[in-house]
Amino acid sequence: MTLEVAVAVPFKQRGQTRLGEGEFVVALSLDRNWFSPDQAKRLIDVATGRGLLERDDGDVVAGFDPAAVTVPAEYEPDESILREQSTFERILDSLVAAGNDKQEAVAAVNERQRRLDITVEAAAALYARQEGVDVGDAAQAARDQLRE
């Protein structure tokens, strides 16, 4: 997961799981020159929304074990990770990461959505469950969207 790798780097660099927000931004913008400071702040927002980070009294805290993340030597994140992914995109990414073919998964989700007359997010969550893929809080988000 590219987002997880980008978020792990500042923690790995400092050997900690808690950093000041400014320290995190500096690590990504000045130390690595991957993002502008505003983009690094956006990355915090996106990662927080995905459950990878938590904010606590001006600090960012890793919601995962950064030491367990492998950072390829030539890794450089793409700016596309700064955009918020929809619940469907998150579930689809989990399916693909688990080895499912993307086109087959999309076709199966679309068929299930049409047949059950439910949202695409709910159909994707059901398909992921059928395939044995844990989609965590994305499944809860799909449930919440059904209730709305």
C-alpha positions in Angstrom: 0.0 0.0 0.0 1.6 3.2 -1.2 -0.1 5.4 1.4 1.1 3.3 4.3 4.6 3.3 3.0 4.7 7.1 2.6 3.2 7.5 6.1 5.6 5.0 7.7 8.8 6.8 6.4 8.9 9.7 9.0 8.3 7.3 11.8 10.9 4.9 10.6 13.3 7.8 10.0 13.0 8.9 13.7 12.5 5.4 15.2 9.2 6.4 16.8 5.5 5.9 16.5 4.5 9.4 17.7 5.7 12.6 16.1 4.8 16.2 16.3 2.7 17.2 13.3 5.3 19.8 12.3 8.1 17.2 12.6 6.0 14.8 10.4 5.5 17.5 7.8 9.2 18.5 7.7 10.2 14.8 7.3 8.1 14.6 4.1 8.5 18.0 2.7 12.0 19.2 3.6 13.9 16.0 4.5 12.5 13.9 1.6 11.3 16.6 -0.7 8.3 14.4 -1.6 5.6 17.0 -0.9 5.0 20.6 -0.2 4.2 21.4 3.4 0.5 21.8 2.5 0.5 18.4 0.6 2.2 16.8 3.7 -0.6 18.2 5.8 -3.1 16.8 3.3 -1.4 13.4 3.6 -2.0 13.5 7.3 -5.7 14.2 6.7 -6.0 11.3 4.2 -4.1 8.9 6.4 -6.2 9.8 9.4 -9.3 9.2 7.3 -7.9 5.7 6.4 -7.1 4.9 10.0 -3.4 4.9 9.5 -2.8 7.9 11.7 -4.5 9.4 14.8 -4.1 13.0 15.9 -3.4 13.6 19.6 -2.7 17.0 21.1 -0.7 18.3 18.2 1.0 15.0 17.5 0.4 12.3 14.9 0.4 8.8 16.1 0.9 5.7 13.9 -2.1 3.4 13.9 0.1 0.6 12.6 3.6 -0.7 13.2 5.8 1.5 10.9 8.8 -0.8 11.6 7.0 -3.6 9.9 6.6 -1.6 6.7 9.2 -2.2 4.0 10.2 0.9 2.1 11.7 0.1 -1.3 15.1 1.8 -1.9 13.9 3.9 -4.9 10.4 4.6 -3.4 8.9 8.0 -4.1 5.2 8.5 -3.6 2.9 9.7 -6.3 0.7 12.8 -5.6 -2.4 10.6 -6.3 -2.2 9.3 -2.8 -3.2 12.7 -1.6 -6.7 12.4 -2.8 -9.3 10.8 -0.6 -10.4 7.4 -1.8 -14.1 6.5 -1.8 -15.2 3.5 0.2 -15.6 1.5 -3.0 -12.0 2.3 -4.1 -10.7 1.3 -0.7 -12.5 -2.1 -0.8 -11.4 -2.6 -4.4 -7.8 -1.9 -3.5 -8.0 -4.5 -0.7 -9.5 -7.0 -3.1 -6.7 -6.5 -5.6 -4.0 -6.5 -2.9 -5.4 -9.9 -1.8 -4.9 -11.3 -5.3 -8.3 -10.8 -6.9 -8.4 -9.6 -10.5 -9.6 -6.0 -10.6 -11.8 -6.4 -13.7 -13.4 -9.6 -12.3 -14.0 -8.0 -8.9 -15.6 -4.8 -10.5 -17.9 -7.0 -12.7 -18.9 -9.2 -9.7 -19.6 -6.1 -7.5 -21.6 -4.4 -10.3 -23.7 -7.6 -10.8 -24.3 -7.9 -7.1 -25.3 -4.2 -6.9 -27.8 -4.6 -9.7 -29.2 -7.9 -8.4 -29.6 -6.8 -4.8 -30.5 -3.1 -5.6 -27.9 -1.8 -3.0 -25.1 0.7 -3.1 -21.9 -0.1 -4.9 -20.1 0.2 -1.6 -22.4 -2.4 0.1 -22.0 -4.7 -2.9 -18.2 -4.4 -2.7 -18.2 -5.1 1.0 -20.4 -8.2 0.5 -18.2 -9.4 -2.3 -15.0 -8.9 -0.2 -16.5 -10.9 2.6 -17.4 -13.7 0.2 -13.8 -13.7 -1.0 -12.5 -13.8 2.6 -10.9 -10.3 2.3 -11.0 -8.2 5.5 -11.8 -4.6 4.5 -12.0 -3.4 8.1 -13.6 0.0 8.6 -14.5 0.3 4.9 -17.2 -2.3 5.5 -18.5 -0.2 8.4 -18.5 2.9 6.1 -20.5 0.9 3.6 -23.0 -0.1 6.3 -23.3 3.6 7.4 -23.9 4.7 3.8 -26.8 2.1 3.6 -28.4 3.6 6.7 -28.3 7.1 5.3 
